[in-house]
Amino acid sequence: MEGNKATLIDAQADVEGKLKGKDAHILGRFRGEAEVSGRLLLGEGSRVDARIAADAAEIAGEFKGEILARIVTLGEKARVEGSVNAQILIVREGAQLNGAVNAGGPPKSRATGNPAPGAAAG
């Protein structure tokens, strides 16, 4: 693929597998793994159950799983269940987040269940 076109999973799609690319927009259902070097957008009607790695992730729909990103933004209608690991976490009013959060420091490569060295309760 050439150009700056994002991968698109439309609202009627139901996809299971592994997604790799620069930018991606998921508007339908997706289950599996997504590795995006740029921006990953989960639209309002999306239902995603996955392990995600991206530079930036914007969630406006339902997400269940693990997110590892430099910046994670949860929109007003976002429903997130799982773990979020981000340097910057933005949660808009109305968003729901249930699970483990590691924000403000460098993201861990994978969730190990162990706290980061020197981590303190805030």
C-alpha positions as CSV (number, residue, x, y, z in Angstrom):
1,M,0.0,0.0,0.0
2,E,1.2,3.4,-0.9
3,G,0.2,6.8,0.4
4,N,-1.3,7.8,3.7
5,K,-4.4,5.7,3.6
6,A,-5.6,4.1,6.8
7,T,-6.8,0.6,7.1
8,L,-10.6,0.6,7.6
9,I,-12.8,-2.0,9.2
10,D,-16.3,-0.7,8.5
11,A,-19.3,-0.7,10.7
12,Q,-20.8,-3.9,9.1
13,A,-17.6,-5.9,9.4
14,D,-16.8,-8.6,11.9
15,V,-13.1,-9.4,11.8
16,E,-10.9,-11.8,13.8
17,G,-7.1,-11.9,13.4
18,K,-4.0,-9.8,13.5
19,L,-3.9,-6.2,12.1
20,K,-0.6,-4.5,11.3
21,G,-0.1,-1.1,9.7
22,K,0.5,2.6,10.0
23,D,-3.0,4.0,10.8
24,A,-6.3,2.1,11.3
25,H,-9.9,2.9,11.8
26,I,-12.2,0.2,13.3
27,L,-15.9,1.0,13.1
28,G,-17.2,-2.6,13.4
29,R,-16.3,-5.7,15.4
30,F,-12.6,-6.8,15.8
31,R,-11.1,-9.6,17.8
32,G,-7.4,-10.4,18.0
33,E,-4.2,-8.2,17.9
34,A,-3.6,-4.8,16.4
35,E,-0.1,-3.3,16.0
36,V,-0.2,0.2,14.5
37,S,2.8,2.5,14.2
38,G,0.6,5.6,13.9
39,R,-3.0,6.3,15.1
40,L,-5.7,3.7,15.9
41,L,-9.3,5.0,16.0
42,L,-12.1,2.9,17.4
43,G,-15.3,4.5,16.3
44,E,-18.5,5.0,18.4
45,G,-20.2,1.8,17.2
46,S,-17.1,-0.4,17.4
47,R,-16.8,-3.5,19.6
48,V,-13.2,-4.6,20.0
49,D,-11.7,-7.4,22.1
50,A,-8.0,-7.3,21.5
51,R,-4.4,-6.6,22.5
52,I,-3.5,-3.2,21.0
53,A,-0.1,-1.5,20.5
54,A,-0.1,1.9,18.8
55,D,1.5,5.3,19.0
56,A,-1.9,6.9,19.6
57,A,-5.2,5.2,20.3
58,E,-8.6,7.0,20.3
59,I,-11.5,5.0,21.7
60,A,-15.1,6.1,21.2
61,G,-16.7,2.6,21.3
62,E,-16.5,-0.6,23.4
63,F,-13.1,-2.0,24.1
64,K,-12.0,-5.1,26.1
65,G,-8.4,-6.1,26.4
66,E,-5.0,-4.5,26.6
67,I,-3.8,-1.2,25.3
68,L,-0.2,-0.2,25.0
69,A,0.2,3.3,23.5
70,R,2.1,6.6,23.9
71,I,-1.3,8.5,24.0
72,V,-4.7,7.0,24.8
73,T,-7.8,9.1,24.5
74,L,-11.2,7.9,25.7
75,G,-14.1,9.7,24.2
76,E,-17.4,10.5,25.9
77,K,-19.1,7.2,24.8
78,A,-16.0,5.0,25.4
79,R,-16.5,1.8,27.4
80,V,-13.1,0.3,28.3
81,E,-12.5,-2.9,30.3
82,G,-9.0,-4.2,30.7
83,S,-5.5,-2.7,31.1
84,V,-4.4,0.7,29.7
85,N,-0.7,1.5,29.6
86,A,0.1,5.0,28.3
87,Q,2.4,7.9,28.8
88,I,-0.5,10.2,28.3
89,L,-4.1,9.2,29.2
90,I,-7.0,11.5,28.3
91,V,-10.5,10.6,29.6
92,R,-13.4,12.7,28.4
93,E,-16.4,13.2,30.6
94,G,-18.9,10.3,30.2
95,A,-16.2,7.7,29.4
96,Q,-16.1,4.5,31.5
97,L,-12.8,2.8,32.4
98,N,-12.7,-0.4,34.4
99,G,-9.4,-2.1,34.9
100,A,-5.7,-1.5,35.5
101,V,-4.1,1.8,34.5
102,N,-0.4,2.7,34.1
103,A,-0.1,6.3,33.0
104,G,2.4,9.1,33.2
105,G,5.6,7.1,32.7
106,P,7.2,5.3,29.8
107,P,4.9,2.4,28.7
108,K,5.9,-1.1,29.7
109,S,6.5,-3.4,26.7
110,R,4.0,-6.0,28.1
111,A,1.9,-6.2,31.2
112,T,3.8,-8.4,33.7
113,G,1.7,-8.0,36.7
114,N,4.6,-6.5,38.6
115,P,4.8,-2.8,39.4
116,A,7.4,-0.7,37.7
117,P,10.6,-0.3,39.8
118,G,10.3,2.8,42.0
119,A,6.5,3.0,41.4
120,A,4.6,4.6,44.3
121,A,1.0,4.9,45.1
122,G,-0.2,8.5,44.4
